[in-house]
């Protein structure tokens, strides 16, 4: 790895100080390679595996250049200067978290825009004026159509994980968005592969681009160790999985379906191993809450589907476990990239039933992974070495107080005491409520008589009264 410092690469002092406060002192290879070109305004095509440091590789030059000669004068509502497009909400949020401290150090504002939530706050941020927008393509298209977001002032555009945007079918929308940005602007595209139409984006929108690829041998991802654990039966696989999930370190368990991810997270929690799930069926607040619990260490286990493979950028994930082997090799690589981040070491485990051996061997061959499968059980030395120190048992909350995503029943913040008071009101106050009458002291509506201190007539009595009128 090069010994160049951020200062030697031309990064402004305020950003270097912000990086130091973030605990980042030494640039990664992809940053060393790309920063001289990106800081000078060139279009760059960056090919780096996940965890190689590409978020900072584009965040640093975007902030540095927009705070300098491209500052554009006063903030203008709905007209940002920089745009970062990401394939998922989670990834957009993570990019913003990395970029914001750098932006604040240069007096710039960043906002995140994505679908699945109300647009009110996003629109207000745009109206207030922000320099940088980090967004998913769908919501950008929506806000452009409503005349609330204009891209004619964009100086720098970044496409992050363009290959995943292609996989999700976003390329037509991305093309429309890029067409709305000035052709003279700087464009940075980062992608692990150039298939599925990504090469067409490069040919159409990047000009005299400089390509940089990080050699895998020098990438932090080389610190990743792969394991294939073969189990004899579904029951043996379950025992092995629970053992692997029981350690103190952070671990992500990948499932193929939303239903199974939710089910496994609940089962692990019930077994005293707190876990949260992350998949497409969750609301945005539930996603944010669950990811925050995993990020801050409230829980050590995250059970996710492939939708989260690109969007979970959490450091110090010790284990990635493919509970269900993925359908294709690219998904394997993206899932696995949740560990061995930022130069740390990590282990990737794939659980394999007898019927999955041939398919898994083919998948690993396509992914370029060389690993010898071994037969294990929950007490095998190879397993215990990866589990490490066992986390303390956590008694599950009573079933009546648990709810999907950890939220209390009723959607509020009810405590046990609140629940007791509610039950008391329901049980002990029913007679009082009847004595007070239907309206409980509220004014009678037009055409109705107040029946305070009298019991409400039965349906048959009311019909008799109506007939007698």
Secondary structure, 3 states (H helix, E strand, C coil): CCCCECCCCCCCHHHHHHHHHCCCCECCHHHHHHHHHHHCCCCEEEECCCCCCHHHHHHHHHHHHHCCCCCCCCCCCCCCCEEEECCCHHHHHHHHHHHHHHHHHCCCCEEEECCCCCCHHHHHHHHHCCCEEEECHHHHHHHHHCCCCCCCCCCEEEEECHHHHHHCCCHHHHHHHHHCCCCCCEEEEECCCCCCCHHHHHHHHCCCCEEEECCHHHCHHHHEEEEEEEECCHHHHHHHHHHHHCECCEEEEECCCHHHHHHHHHHHHHCCCCEEEECCCCCHHHHHHHHHHHHCCCCCEEEECHHHCCCCCCCCEEEEEECCCCCCHHHHHHHHCCCCCCCCCEEEEEEEEHHHHHHHHHHHHHHCCCCCCEECCCCCHHHHHHHCCECCCCCCCCHHHCCHHHCCHHHCCCCHHHHHHHHHHHHHCHHHHHHHCCCCCCCCCCCCCCCCCCCCCCHHHHHHHHHHC
